[in-house]
């Protein structure tokens, strides 16, 4: 099988040599046919005869023309057809020059479209058969004349079948290549989305806990000499925040492990059920946080629950970092129809570095990406009279959850 495939590749790599070999074979067949008389006398069905010099010349010229059948199929068909017509009119008995015309017609049908094949086939059959019937030495109803009609029709039909098969094979290859490209693009898209999701999680975890550690460390440094008890309490909060950061980082990075890894994290992602715990961490860092909820009893999809939690976490982190030491934050979670609305307000005054703009910063960008991915909306911006507002509207039922319920 390997040798056959290698031979096919070599033949396709040298089409002119293949056509020359084909032309030589056709010439041999025509010469063999020209030396045999199928209507021998004295009860003999076959006999040897001497072909006319003109017939030998026409056979040679038509065979040479077949060498160039790929580069100029219509020209070769015209030349071989003309040689066949001349032989039909002048030769007696005729040599099988029409064989070259059949090969040329096959090439035209295999290399052009169906409409061209029909026109060329009908024209070739009409001219060759008409010339043989009307001007040939045999009666118009002779089987040799009908044989020309049949062989030209077979050549055109076979060439069209080869062209159709090539088109089908090429279409299958194109579909396979498109499917492969689509799979590769889908894989790249999924990898990019996963990298973006992990980057958002890492940012939320690190920004939240490092902000708490920074505040508590500052408090400890400020009261270390005068109030060591309060400094110890602040350092305890630092230790707790750092431990929580390490745990969440371990859980986030652990998602990169193989699915069968026994060390992969199994605890659920945080959600609104841990909202009070989240608010408590900020209160321990000195930020006054009030929480109001009217969504009790609402069961949220995991993605929506996590997104709402991360939006509140990032918003409170920004308040802690940018709103000043006297800032207060208000968190509200409200069920409104098919959506759940999360709002975080503060009344702080920006520090010198200022809060991130409404459309900038990795934190706000991450929040917007989370909400948009769930077909929700996020609005951020300064409040009238001072402070900042973050408002997210998330659908209670995502497309994935709805599909699962319908299934």
C-alpha positions in Angstrom: 0.0 0.0 0.0 2.9 2.3 0.7 4.5 1.6 -2.6 1.3 2.3 -4.4 0.8 5.6 -2.6 4.4 6.6 -3.4 3.9 5.8 -7.0 0.7 7.9 -7.1 2.5 10.8 -5.6 5.3 10.6 -8.1 2.8 10.4 -11.0 1.0 13.5 -9.7 4.3 15.3 -9.3 5.1 14.7 -13.0 1.8 15.0 -14.9 3.6 15.5 -18.3 5.4 12.2 -18.0 2.1 10.5 -17.2 0.4 12.1 -20.2 3.3 11.0 -22.4 3.0 7.4 -21.2 -0.8 7.6 -21.8 -0.2 9.0 -25.3 2.2 6.1 -26.1 -0.3 3.6 -24.9 -3.1 5.1 -27.0 -0.8 5.1 -30.0 0.1 1.4 -29.5 -3.6 0.6 -29.3 -4.5 2.5 -32.4 -1.6 0.9 -34.3 -2.7 -2.5 -33.2 -6.2 -1.8 -34.3 -5.1 -0.5 -37.6 -3.3 -3.7 -38.5 -6.3 -5.9 -37.8 -9.3 -6.3 -40.1 -12.2 -7.7 -38.2 -14.0 -8.7 -41.4 -11.5 -11.2 -42.9 -12.5 -13.2 -45.9 -12.6 -17.0 -46.7 -14.4 -17.8 -43.4 -11.7 -16.1 -41.3 -12.9 -13.5 -38.8 -9.6 -11.7 -38.4 -6.7 -10.9 -40.8 -3.6 -8.7 -41.0 -3.8 -5.6 -43.2 -1.6 -2.7 -44.1 -2.9 0.7 -42.9 -2.7 3.8 -45.1 0.2 6.2 -44.6 -2.2 8.9 -44.0 -3.8 6.9 -41.2 -0.5 6.3 -39.6 0.3 10.1 -39.7 -3.1 11.0 -38.2 -2.7 8.5 -35.4 0.8 9.8 -34.6 -0.3 13.4 -34.6 -3.3 12.8 -32.4 -1.3 10.7 -29.9 1.3 13.5 -29.7 -1.5 16.0 -29.1 -2.6 13.9 -26.1 0.7 14.8 -24.3 -0.7 18.3 -23.8 -4.2 17.4 -22.9 -4.0 18.9 -19.3 -2.6 22.2 -20.3 -4.9 22.8 -23.3 -7.8 20.3 -23.2 -10.1 22.1 -25.7 -7.3 22.6 -28.2 -6.3 18.9 -28.0 -10.0 17.9 -28.4 -10.2 20.1 -31.5 -7.0 18.6 -33.0 -7.9 15.0 -32.3 -11.5 15.6 -33.5 -10.2 17.0 -36.7 -7.9 14.0 -37.2 -10.8 11.7 -36.6 -13.0 13.5 -39.1 -10.3 13.3 -41.8 -9.7 9.6 -41.1 -13.4 8.9 -41.3 -13.8 10.6 -44.6 -10.5 9.5 -46.4 -9.5 6.2 -44.8 -10.6 3.0 -46.2 -10.6 0.9 -44.1 -10.4 3.3 -41.3 -7.9 3.1 -38.4 -9.2 3.8 -34.9 -8.1 7.5 -34.7 -11.3 8.3 -32.9 -9.8 6.7 -29.8 -7.6 9.8 -29.2 -10.7 12.0 -29.6 -12.5 10.0 -26.9 -9.5 10.5 -24.5 -9.5 14.2 -25.2 -13.2 14.5 -24.6 -12.8 12.6 -21.3 -10.1 15.2 -20.3 -12.4 18.1 -21.1 -15.2 16.6 -19.1 -12.9 15.9 -16.1 -11.4 19.3 -16.1 -14.3 21.7 -16.8 -17.8 22.2 -15.6 -20.9 20.2 -16.6 -22.3 22.7 -19.0 -19.0 22.8 -21.0 -19.0 19.0 -21.0 -22.5 18.8 -22.4 -21.7 21.3 -25.2 -18.4 19.7 -26.1 -19.8 16.2 -25.9 -22.8 16.9 -28.1 -20.7 18.8 -30.6 -18.0 16.0 -30.8 -20.6 13.2 -31.1 -22.5 15.1 -33.8 -19.5 15.9 -35.9 -17.7 12.6 -35.7 -20.8 10.5 -36.1 -22.2 12.7 -38.8 -19.0 12.7 -40.8 -18.7 8.9 -40.6 -22.4 8.4 -41.6 -22.6 10.9 -44.4 -19.0 10.9 -45.8 -17.5 7.6 -44.7 -17.1 4.6 -47.0 -19.4 2.4 -44.9 -23.2 2.6 -44.9 -24.7 5.1 -42.5 -26.2 2.4 -40.4 -22.9 0.4 -40.0 -22.1 -0.6 -36.4 -18.7 1.2 -36.7 -20.6 4.5 -37.0 -22.8 3.7 -34.0 -19.6 2.7 -32.1 -18.2 6.2 -32.5 -21.4 7.6 -31.1 -21.3 5.2 -28.1 -17.6 5.7 -27.3 -17.8 9.5 -27.4 -20.8 9.4 -25.1 -18.9 7.1 -22.7 -15.9 9.4 -22.7 -17.9 12.4 -21.8 -19.9 10.6 -19.1 -16.8 9.0 -17.6 -15.0 12.4 -17.5 -18.0 14.1 -15.8 -18.2 11.3 -13.2 -14.5 11.7 -12.4 -15.0 15.5 -12.1 -18.0 15.0 -9.8 -16.1 12.6 -7.6 -13.1 15.0 -7.3 -15.6 17.8 -6.3 -17.2 15.6 -3.6 -13.8 14.5 -2.2 -12.6 18.1 -2.2 -15.8 19.3 -0.5 -15.3 16.6 2.2 -11.7 17.7 2.7 -12.8 21.4 2.9 -15.4 20.5 5.5 -12.9 18.5 7.5 -10.4 21.4 7.4 -13.1 23.9 8.5 -14.2 21.6 11.3 -10.6 21.3 12.4 -10.1 25.0 12.3 -13.4 25.5 14.2 -12.3 23.0 16.9 -8.9 24.8 17.3 -10.6 28.2 17.5 -13.1 26.9 20.0 -10.2 25.4 22.1 -8.3 28.7 22.0 -11.4 30.6 22.9 -12.1 28.3 25.9 -8.5 28.6 27.0 -8.6 32.4 26.8 -11.9 32.5 28.8 -10.5 30.2 31.4 -7.3 32.3 31.8 -9.5 35.4 32.1 -11.7 33.8 34.7 -8.7 32.6 36.8 -7.1 36.1 36.4 -10.3 37.7 37.7 -10.5 35.3 40.7 -6.9 35.9 41.6 -7.3 39.6 41.4 -10.4 39.5 43.6 -8.8 37.3 46.2 -5.5 39.1 46.3 -6.9 42.6 46.2 -9.4 42.0 48.9 -7.2 40.3 51.4 -4.1 42.4 50.7 -6.1 45.5 51.3 -7.3 44.1 54.7 -3.7 43.1 55.6 -2.4 46.6 54.6 -5.0 48.3 56.8 -4.6 46.1 59.8 -0.8 46.3 59.5 -1.0 50.1 59.4 -3.2 50.1 62.5 -0.8 47.8 64.3 2.2 50.0 63.5 0.3 53.1 64.6 -0.7 51.7 68.1 2.2 49.4 68.7 3.8 51.5 71.4 0.8 53.1 73.1 -1.8 50.4 72.9 -0.1 47.0 72.5 -3.4 45.1 73.1 -5.0 46.8 70.1 -1.9 46.1 68.0 -2.1 42.4 68.9 -5.7 42.4 67.8 -4.8 44.0 64.5 -2.0 41.5 63.9 -4.4 38.7 64.6 -6.7 40.1 61.9 -3.6 40.3 59.6 -2.9 36.6 60.3 -6.5 35.7 59.7 -6.7 37.7 56.5 -3.5 36.2 55.2 -4.6 32.7 56.1 -7.9 33.3 54.2 -5.9 34.7 51.2 -3.7 31.6 51.1 -6.7 29.3 51.3 -8.5 31.0 48.5 -5.4 31.2 46.4 -4.8 27.5 46.9 -8.4 26.8 45.9 -8.2 29.0 42.8 -4.8 27.6 41.6 -6.0 24.1 42.5 -8.5 24.4 39.7 -5.6 24.0 37.3 -5.0 20.5 38.5 -6.1 17.4 36.6 -9.7 16.4 37.3 -8.7 13.2 38.9 -6.1 14.7 41.2 -7.0 13.9 44.8 -5.5 17.2 45.9 -7.8 19.2 43.8 -10.1 21.5 45.8 -13.6 20.2 46.4 -15.2 22.9 48.5 -17.8 25.1 46.8 -17.1 28.6 45.5 -18.1 31.5 47.7 -21.6 32.9 47.4 -24.0 35.3 49.0 -24.4 32.9 51.9 -21.0 34.1 53.0 -22.0 37.8 52.7 -22.1 38.4 56.4 -18.7 36.8 56.8 -17.3 39.0 54.1 -18.8 42.1 55.7 -17.3 41.1 59.0 -13.8 41.0 57.6 -14.2 44.6 56.4 -15.7 45.7 59.7 -12.7 44.2 61.5 -10.5 46.4 59.3 -12.3 49.5 60.4 -14.8 49.9 57.5 -18.4 50.5 58.6 -20.5 48.2 56.5 -24.3 47.8 56.5 -26.0 44.9 54.8 -29.6 44.8 53.7 -31.1 41.8 51.9 -34.6 41.0 50.6 -33.6 38.0 48.5 -34.0 35.3 51.2 -35.3 32.1 49.8 -34.0 32.8 46.3 -31.9 30.0 44.9 -29.3 31.3 42.6 -27.2 29.4 40.0 -23.6 28.9 41.1 -22.3 31.3 38.5 -24.7 34.1 39.5 -24.1 33.5 43.2 -20.3 33.7 42.7 -20.6 36.8 40.5 -22.7 38.7 43.0 -20.3 37.8 45.8 -17.3 38.9 43.8 -18.9 42.2 42.8 -19.6 43.0 46.4 -16.1 41.9 47.5 -14.4 44.1 44.8 -16.7 47.1 45.5 -16.0 47.0 49.3 -12.3 46.5 48.6 -12.3 49.7 46.5 -14.1 51.5 49.3 -11.5 50.3 51.7 -8.6 51.4 49.4 -9.9 54.6 48.0 -12.8 56.1 50.0 -10.9 57.3 53.0 -10.8 56.3 56.6 -14.2 57.8 57.6 -16.1 56.1 54.8 -19.2 54.0 55.3 -20.5 51.4 52.9 -24.1 50.1 52.3 -24.7 46.8 50.6 -28.1 45.8 49.4 -29.2 42.6 47.6 -32.7 42.8 46.2 -34.8 40.3 44.1 -36.6 42.3 41.4 -38.7 40.1 39.1 -36.5 37.7 37.1 -33.3 39.5 38.3 -31.3 40.0 41.4 -29.9 43.5 42.0 -26.7 44.1 43.9 -25.8 47.6 45.0 -22.8 48.9 46.9 -22.8 52.6 48.0 -20.3 54.6 50.0 -20.1 58.2 51.1 -16.3 58.4 51.2 -14.0 61.1 49.8 -11.3 59.8 47.4 -7.8 59.8 48.6 -5.0 61.5 46.6 -4.7 58.6 44.2 -8.4 58.6 43.7 -10.7 55.7 42.9 -10.5 54.0 39.5 -12.5 55.6 36.8 -15.9 54.2 36.0 -14.6 52.2 33.1 -11.0 51.6 34.1 -9.0 49.5 36.6 -8.7 45.8 36.7 -11.2 45.4 39.5 -14.0 47.3 37.7 -13.1 45.6 34.4 -13.3 42.2 36.1 -16.7 43.0 37.6 -18.0 44.1 34.2 -16.7 41.0 32.5 -18.3 38.7 35.2 -21.7 40.5 34.9 -21.7 40.7 31.1 -20.8 37.0 30.8 -24.1 36.2 32.6 -26.1 38.6 30.4 -26.4 41.1 33.2 -25.6 44.8 33.4 -23.2 46.8 35.6 -23.3 50.5 36.3 -20.5 52.2 38.2 -19.8 55.8 38.9 -19.6 58.6 41.4 -22.6 59.6 43.5 -24.2 63.0 43.6 -22.8 64.7 46.7 -19.8 62.4 47.1 -19.1 58.7 47.2 -19.3 55.9 44.7 -22.0 53.6 43.5 -21.7 50.1 42.1 -25.0 48.6 40.8 -25.2 45.1 39.2 -28.3 43.4 37.7 -28.0 39.7 37.3 -30.5 37.3 35.9 -31.7 34.7 38.4 -31.9 32.0 35.7 -29.0 31.8 33.3 -29.1 30.1 29.9 -27.3 27.1 31.2 -29.6 26.7 34.2 -32.7 27.1 32.0 -31.4 24.4 29.6 -30.7 22.0 32.4 -34.2 22.5 33.8 -35.8 21.9 30.4 -33.8 18.8 29.9 
